[in-house]
Amino acid sequence: MPLSLVNSGIYNNLTYKYVGTIEASVNAKGDSLQVSLSQSFQRFKMSLLLLFLMIVPSVLCSDYRWSSCDNPSTYAEGSKYSTNLNQVLNDLSFNAPKSLGFNTSFRGTYPNEVYGLLQCMGYISPAKCSDCSRQAINSSQEYCPNNMGVRVWMEQCFLHYDNNSFISTLDATPIVLSSYDNVTGNIENFKATTSSLLSFLSDTACTSANKLFAVGSATYSTSNQVYGLVQCWRDLSINDCKSCLDEATQALEEYYTQQGAQVLSGSCTVRYEVYPFFEALPQGMAD
């Protein structure tokens, strides 16, 4: 099993515990975070705790979640592909903040065509969407330099580019990030409340009025709440969005004993926490 920082991430300054066959990284703190990858035809249950004594400082950026260097082909700086990619990235970072946090772009002809997609979380402002897009682009170049196909999940946005068309194609394979902190109190009540909340949010998101996005909270004990977010990338149909969210919430079910978890996929994300991790919806992004 290869070990590298190619598929790695820092999640709220927590250590990664990895379940699957891709790579993981940790920071210097003693807290832990569980990570797992589910695949369509098989599920890996073997666990490996990777501890690194030194971490590249930029990895400690709290906005970075995960990256995947999907296309092993590389391009040369100054090549036609490099030029097309830079144009696509400029298009995405310029247009997405002005287009309710979403944009796709295409440049070039075979074999140098580039397809790109940028999706900001539905609760952030255009200014924060612009900031996140720049961070995602920087992260793509840092973790997957010169790779033709890259996906980057940030706290507040998602970036994907490739030389093969993926726009409007459902990719629901889930990567699960989970806190190591266990739920205290009535666990069964927490499980039922979290499940109901995410199901409600998924149904709410799958309407044209909500632009495939929803956030909310629910009370699971006298003084405690659980907070949830669901979001599909807006190149999906409503039916594909529902399929993606259903698979994501199903993947989260075994983690409902933990205080927080998030599914990252190529077409959607679902997250719950015991603290408010999203902001009030800004007017500019909610219209």
Number of C-alpha atoms within 10 A of each C-alpha: 7 7 13 11 20 18 20 21 30 22 26 17 19 23 27 29 23 23 22 20 18 17 20 25 23 28 23 14 9 10 15 20 22 22 24 23 22 18 12 8 5 8 13 12 13 10 14 15 16 14 15 11 7 9 13 8 8 10 21 18 16 15 19 24 22 24 24 20 20 16 16 11 11 14 15 11 10 8 11 16 24 18 15 19 26 15 17 23 25 15 19 27 24 16 18 21 26 16 13 21 30 23 22 20 19 22 18 17 12 9 10 18 18 27 22 27 26 30 29 28 27 29 23 25 22 21 13 17 28 21 15 27 28 18 18 26 22 14 24 24 12 13 20 24 15 19 20 23 22 25 27 28 24 26 18 21 26 29 27 25 28 21 24 16 13 16 19 13 13 19 15 24 20 27 23 24 26 27 24 21 13 13 16 10 10 10 15 13 13 24 19 12 20 27 19 13 21 28 17 16 23 27 16 18 24 23 16 11 11 14 19 27 28 24 25 16 20 17 15 20 13 6 6 11 18 21 21 29 25 30 27 29 26 22 20 19 17 17 10 20 26 20 16 27 29 17 18 26 22 14 20 24 13 10 20 21 18 21 19 24 24 25 27 23 24 22 25 30 26 30 23 28 20 19 14 13 12 17 11 9 14 13 11 16 19 16 10
